[in-house]
Amino acid sequence: MDKISRREIRRVLLEGVRPTTADQVISVLGPLIVNAEKGMYLLSPGEDVSDEDVQCALGLALNNRCADIIRLSLTIGPFPKPVCMSVEFYRKILDAFLAGEIDRKVSFALSNHYCQNIQRRCTSLVGLENNFHDLLGKRLRIGLKNAVRRTECIEKQWEDGWREAYRVVKTAVTYYLAFAQLGDEDGLNKIEPLVQQLPQTIPIGCATFCFERKFVLVR
């Protein structure tokens, strides 16, 4: 795919942001932009990113440091069952994921944690979401779909379920950009580790039947 102009992203998504903060944000978003340019998510193997790193990122972003991590692989079959997980529990995870329920938990938690405060101070949040979708969102969503198609073992229902994970990426990046526009260093520091995880692993949320447990897709 064509290269995405970092200058255009900076102009539209980071207009009026202090130059040093804008530089930091562009640097953090860099790997996501590369994924969008390639139209492919190149997620890391599970062993390349520690549970502790994912837990810390989710803990800071969601104000919950007790998240239990279970990894679901994208390449070893269609989301294979971890050895330690019962068949019944595994089926519940898949049902929740295909219904779009798991990733909505993370999106809702992020929104609930940040949205009220940001909306009081930043009336351009809707514009930020629209601009993100126009400049990066569509291409990143294509990349997520392509990552599934390349496994060559995913039926249409799996592709539909995977597509739901895009909301987590969009929500996290939107709030990250909003904090940059607000000049809110504390907010940036809390959500930045999660944004840094997105090009490597996708935290797709927690199920209603096991609220403290987060599921992470890896290559």
ABEGO torsion letter per residue (X at the ends): XBBBBAAAAAAAAABGBBAAAAAAAAAAAAAAAAAAAAGBBBBBBAAABBAAAAAAAAAAAAGBAABBBBBBBAABEBGBBBAABBAAAAAAAAAAAAAGAAAAAAAAAAAAAAAAAAAAABAAAAAAAAAAAAAAAAAAAAAAAAAAAAAGABBAAAAAAAAAAAAAAAAAAAAAAAAAAAGBAAAAAAAAAAAAAAAABBBAEBBAABAABBBBBBX
